[in-house]
Amino acid sequence: EHFFGAAYAYTLDDFNHHMEIMYKANKGAVTYLTKIGFEKWSRIHCKSNRFLVMTSNVAESINSALKAARDLSITVLLDSVRGMQQKWNLRNRKEAECTFTKLAKLGQKMLEENYQEATRFT
């Protein structure tokens, strides 16, 4: 409960409040979270706009991405939506074209390491 409170906190005071409660309950967990870095899991410490990462609500994600265009005319807003989708599709297409495996990067790396190790046994 307090981990999610800290992770999704919008203010530093809320984040610190949840971290203090977690520290009293489990010092090891707080030590671990501190070691991996708050910016990797905490909204308030994130250095970039994590609108596609920190929420599962599609409407919130799109709303955050189009924040600047919301106050403009509907045609400019729709043009912004189209441009955003084109940018995402282009990025995903380029990444897919450079992928020569059906596995995720971590899975491919593990497979290659295991293959190299297995060839030493023959």
PyRosetta script that sets phi, psi and omega in degrees:
from pyrosetta import init, pose_from_sequence

init()
pose = pose_from_sequence("EHFFGAAYAYTLDDFNHHMEIMYKANKGAVTYLTKIGFEKWSRIHCKSNRFLVMTSNVAESINSALKAARDLSITVLLDSVRGMQQKWNLRNRKEAECTFTKLAKLGQKMLEENYQEATRFT")
pose.set_psi(1, -48.4)
pose.set_omega(1, -177.7)
pose.set_phi(2, -77.9)
pose.set_psi(2, -26.6)
pose.set_omega(2, 174.2)
pose.set_phi(3, -61.7)
pose.set_psi(3, -48.3)
pose.set_omega(3, 179.7)
pose.set_phi(4, -66.2)
pose.set_psi(4, -34.1)
pose.set_omega(4, 175.7)
pose.set_phi(5, -61.3)
pose.set_psi(5, -42.6)
pose.set_omega(5, 178.1)
pose.set_phi(6, -70.2)
pose.set_psi(6, -41.2)
pose.set_omega(6, -177.5)
pose.set_phi(7, -64.2)
pose.set_psi(7, -38.4)
pose.set_omega(7, -175.6)
pose.set_phi(8, -101.5)
pose.set_psi(8, 9.2)
pose.set_omega(8, -178.7)
pose.set_phi(9, -64.5)
pose.set_psi(9, 138.6)
pose.set_omega(9, 178.3)
pose.set_phi(10, -93.4)
pose.set_psi(10, -16.5)
pose.set_omega(10, -179.9)
pose.set_phi(11, -124.4)
pose.set_psi(11, 154.5)
pose.set_omega(11, 179.1)
pose.set_phi(12, -66.3)
pose.set_psi(12, -34.0)
pose.set_omega(12, 177.7)
pose.set_phi(13, -62.4)
pose.set_psi(13, -45.1)
pose.set_omega(13, 177.9)
pose.set_phi(14, -63.3)
pose.set_psi(14, -43.0)
pose.set_omega(14, 178.9)
pose.set_phi(15, -58.7)
pose.set_psi(15, -50.9)
pose.set_omega(15, -178.9)
pose.set_phi(16, -62.1)
pose.set_psi(16, -37.5)
pose.set_omega(16, 178.2)
pose.set_phi(17, -59.4)
pose.set_psi(17, -49.2)
pose.set_omega(17, -179.4)
pose.set_phi(18, -67.2)
pose.set_psi(18, -36.2)
pose.set_omega(18, 179.0)
pose.set_phi(19, -67.1)
pose.set_psi(19, -37.4)
pose.set_omega(19, 177.7)
pose.set_phi(20, -63.4)
pose.set_psi(20, -43.8)
pose.set_omega(20, 179.0)
pose.set_phi(21, -64.4)
pose.set_psi(21, -42.5)
pose.set_omega(21, 178.2)
pose.set_phi(22, -64.2)
pose.set_psi(22, -37.7)
pose.set_omega(22, -179.3)
pose.set_phi(23, -63.5)
pose.set_psi(23, -39.4)
pose.set_omega(23, 178.2)
pose.set_phi(24, -66.8)
pose.set_psi(24, -33.9)
pose.set_omega(24, -177.7)
pose.set_phi(25, -83.9)
pose.set_psi(25, -37.4)
pose.set_omega(25, -174.6)
pose.set_phi(26, -155.3)
pose.set_psi(26, 91.8)
pose.set_omega(26, -178.0)
pose.set_phi(27, -63.2)
pose.set_psi(27, -34.8)
pose.set_omega(27, -179.1)
pose.set_phi(28, -62.9)
pose.set_psi(28, -39.7)
pose.set_omega(28, 179.8)
pose.set_phi(29, -65.0)
pose.set_psi(29, -42.4)
pose.set_omega(29, 180.0)
pose.set_phi(30, -67.3)
pose.set_psi(30, -38.8)
pose.set_omega(30, 176.6)
pose.set_phi(31, -60.8)
pose.set_psi(31, -44.0)
pose.set_omega(31, 178.6)
pose.set_phi(32, -63.0)
pose.set_psi(32, -46.8)
pose.set_omega(32, -179.5)
pose.set_phi(33, -63.2)
pose.set_psi(33, -35.9)
pose.set_omega(33, 177.3)
pose.set_phi(34, -67.4)
pose.set_psi(34, -40.9)
pose.set_omega(34, -178.5)
pose.set_phi(35, -63.6)
pose.set_psi(35, -41.1)
pose.set_omega(35, -178.7)
pose.set_phi(36, -76.4)
pose.set_psi(36, -18.2)
pose.set_omega(36, 176.9)
pose.set_phi(37, 101.8)
pose.set_psi(37, 127.0)
pose.set_omega(37, -178.5)
pose.set_phi(38, -63.9)
pose.set_psi(38, -31.4)
pose.set_omega(38, -176.3)
pose.set_phi(39, -65.6)
pose.set_psi(39, -16.4)
pose.set_omega(39, -179.4)
pose.set_phi(40, -83.2)
pose.set_psi(40, -19.2)
pose.set_omega(40, -175.7)
pose.set_phi(41, -137.5)
pose.set_psi(41, -8.4)
pose.set_omega(41, -176.0)
pose.set_phi(42, -105.9)
pose.set_psi(42, 130.4)
pose.set_omega(42, 179.8)
pose.set_phi(43, -61.9)
pose.set_psi(43, -43.7)
pose.set_omega(43, -174.5)
pose.set_phi(44, -68.6)
pose.set_psi(44, -27.9)
pose.set_omega(44, -178.2)
pose.set_phi(45, -96.9)
pose.set_psi(45, -3.3)
pose.set_omega(45, -178.2)
pose.set_phi(46, -67.0)
pose.set_psi(46, 135.2)
pose.set_omega(46, -177.4)
pose.set_phi(47, -86.2)
pose.set_psi(47, -7.1)
pose.set_omega(47, 179.7)
pose.set_phi(48, -130.4)
pose.set_psi(48, 170.5)
pose.set_omega(48, 177.8)
pose.set_phi(49, -78.0)
pose.set_psi(49, 111.8)
pose.set_omega(49, -174.9)
pose.set_phi(50, -99.7)
pose.set_psi(50, 41.3)
pose.set_omega(50, -174.5)
pose.set_phi(51, -62.3)
pose.set_psi(51, -25.4)
pose.set_omega(51, 179.5)
pose.set_phi(52, -94.5)
pose.set_psi(52, -5.3)
pose.set_omega(52, -175.4)
pose.set_phi(53, -108.2)
pose.set_psi(53, -41.8)
pose.set_omega(53, -169.6)
pose.set_phi(54, -87.6)
pose.set_psi(54, 1.0)
pose.set_omega(54, 179.3)
pose.set_phi(55, -140.5)
pose.set_psi(55, 147.9)
pose.set_omega(55, 177.1)
pose.set_phi(56, -101.6)
pose.set_psi(56, -2.0)
pose.set_omega(56, -179.3)
pose.set_phi(57, -86.4)
pose.set_psi(57, 114.3)
pose.set_omega(57, -177.0)
pose.set_phi(58, -60.3)
pose.set_psi(58, -40.6)
pose.set_omega(58, -179.2)
pose.set_phi(59, -61.3)
pose.set_psi(59, -41.4)
pose.set_omega(59, 178.0)
pose.set_phi(60, -64.4)
pose.set_psi(60, -39.9)
pose.set_omega(60, -179.1)
pose.set_phi(61, -63.4)
pose.set_psi(61, -49.1)
pose.set_omega(61, -179.9)
pose.set_phi(62, -65.8)
pose.set_psi(62, -41.2)
pose.set_omega(62, 179.4)
pose.set_phi(63, -58.4)
pose.set_psi(63, -43.8)
pose.set_omega(63, 179.6)
pose.set_phi(64, -66.7)
pose.set_psi(64, -40.6)
pose.set_omega(64, -178.9)
pose.set_phi(65, -67.4)
pose.set_psi(65, -29.8)
pose.set_omega(65, -176.3)
pose.set_phi(66, -105.3)
pose.set_psi(66, 20.6)
pose.set_omega(66, -174.7)
pose.set_phi(67, -53.4)
pose.set_psi(67, -44.8)
pose.set_omega(67, -177.3)
pose.set_phi(68, -70.1)
pose.set_psi(68, -32.5)
pose.set_omega(68, -175.1)
pose.set_phi(69, -85.3)
pose.set_psi(69, -11.0)
pose.set_omega(69, -176.1)
pose.set_phi(70, -61.7)
pose.set_psi(70, -32.8)
pose.set_omega(70, -176.6)
pose.set_phi(71, -86.0)
pose.set_psi(71, -1.7)
pose.set_omega(71, -179.4)
pose.set_phi(72, -91.6)
pose.set_psi(72, -179.2)
pose.set_omega(72, -179.1)
pose.set_phi(73, -66.1)
pose.set_psi(73, 161.3)
pose.set_omega(73, -176.9)
pose.set_phi(74, -62.3)
pose.set_psi(74, -35.1)
pose.set_omega(74, -179.9)
pose.set_phi(75, -67.8)
pose.set_psi(75, -38.5)
pose.set_omega(75, 177.1)
pose.set_phi(76, -68.2)
pose.set_psi(76, -40.0)
pose.set_omega(76, 177.8)
pose.set_phi(77, -60.9)
pose.set_psi(77, -48.2)
pose.set_omega(77, 179.7)
pose.set_phi(78, -64.4)
pose.set_psi(78, -36.5)
pose.set_omega(78, 176.6)
pose.set_phi(79, -64.9)
pose.set_psi(79, -36.7)
pose.set_omega(79, 176.9)
pose.set_phi(80, -65.2)
pose.set_psi(80, -41.7)
pose.set_omega(80, 177.9)
pose.set_phi(81, -61.4)
pose.set_psi(81, -46.8)
pose.set_omega(81, 179.8)
pose.set_phi(82, -60.6)
pose.set_psi(82, -45.5)
pose.set_omega(82, 179.7)
pose.set_phi(83, -62.8)
pose.set_psi(83, -40.8)
pose.set_omega(83, 179.1)
pose.set_phi(84, -63.6)
pose.set_psi(84, -44.5)
pose.set_omega(84, 179.5)
pose.set_phi(85, -65.8)
pose.set_psi(85, -38.4)
pose.set_omega(85, 177.3)
pose.set_phi(86, -62.5)
pose.set_psi(86, -42.8)
pose.set_omega(86, 180.0)
pose.set_phi(87, -62.5)
pose.set_psi(87, -44.9)
pose.set_omega(87, 179.0)
pose.set_phi(88, -63.3)
pose.set_psi(88, -44.7)
pose.set_omega(88, -179.0)
pose.set_phi(89, -64.8)
pose.set_psi(89, -40.0)
pose.set_omega(89, 178.3)
pose.set_phi(90, -63.4)
pose.set_psi(90, -45.9)
pose.set_omega(90, 179.4)
pose.set_phi(91, -61.1)
pose.set_psi(91, -45.4)
pose.set_omega(91, -179.9)
pose.set_phi(92, -66.1)
pose.set_psi(92, -38.2)
pose.set_omega(92, 179.7)
pose.set_phi(93, -66.4)
pose.set_psi(93, -43.2)
pose.set_omega(93, 178.7)
pose.set_phi(94, -62.1)
pose.set_psi(94, -41.1)
pose.set_omega(94, 178.7)
pose.set_phi(95, -65.3)
pose.set_psi(95, -41.3)
pose.set_omega(95, 179.8)
pose.set_phi(96, -66.6)
pose.set_psi(96, -37.3)
pose.set_omega(96, 179.4)
pose.set_phi(97, -66.6)
pose.set_psi(97, -27.7)
pose.set_omega(97, -180.0)
pose.set_phi(98, -89.4)
pose.set_psi(98, 0.6)
pose.set_omega(98, -178.4)
pose.set_phi(99, -98.4)
pose.set_psi(99, 123.4)
pose.set_omega(99, -179.3)
pose.set_phi(100, -111.2)
pose.set_psi(100, 18.6)
pose.set_omega(100, 179.8)
pose.set_phi(101, -138.5)
pose.set_psi(101, 158.2)
pose.set_omega(101, 177.0)
pose.set_phi(102, -94.6)
pose.set_psi(102, -1.3)
pose.set_omega(102, -179.9)
pose.set_phi(103, -93.9)
pose.set_psi(103, 158.6)
pose.set_omega(103, 171.5)
pose.set_phi(104, -68.4)
pose.set_psi(104, 161.5)
pose.set_omega(104, -176.7)
pose.set_phi(105, -56.8)
pose.set_psi(105, -42.8)
pose.set_omega(105, -179.5)
pose.set_phi(106, -64.9)
pose.set_psi(106, -43.4)
pose.set_omega(106, 178.6)
pose.set_phi(107, -63.3)
pose.set_psi(107, -41.4)
pose.set_omega(107, 178.4)
pose.set_phi(108, -63.4)
pose.set_psi(108, -42.4)
pose.set_omega(108, 179.6)
pose.set_phi(109, -62.7)
pose.set_psi(109, -44.2)
pose.set_omega(109, 178.9)
pose.set_phi(110, -62.5)
pose.set_psi(110, -41.9)
pose.set_omega(110, 179.6)
pose.set_phi(111, -62.2)
pose.set_psi(111, -44.5)
pose.set_omega(111, 179.1)
pose.set_phi(112, -64.4)
pose.set_psi(112, -41.6)
pose.set_omega(112, 178.5)
pose.set_phi(113, -64.2)
pose.set_psi(113, -43.1)
pose.set_omega(113, 178.7)
pose.set_phi(114, -64.8)
pose.set_psi(114, -38.1)
pose.set_omega(114, 179.1)
pose.set_phi(115, -64.3)
pose.set_psi(115, -45.7)
pose.set_omega(115, 179.7)
pose.set_phi(116, -62.6)
pose.set_psi(116, -40.1)
pose.set_omega(116, 178.8)
pose.set_phi(117, -67.4)
pose.set_psi(117, -38.8)
pose.set_omega(117, -179.0)
pose.set_phi(118, -67.9)
pose.set_psi(118, -32.4)
pose.set_omega(118, -179.4)
pose.set_phi(119, -69.0)
pose.set_psi(119, -19.9)
pose.set_omega(119, 177.7)
pose.set_phi(120, -73.9)
pose.set_psi(120, -18.6)
pose.set_omega(120, -176.9)
pose.set_phi(121, -86.0)
pose.set_psi(121, -10.1)
pose.set_omega(121, -176.7)
pose.set_phi(122, -92.2)
pose.dump_pdb("model.pdb")
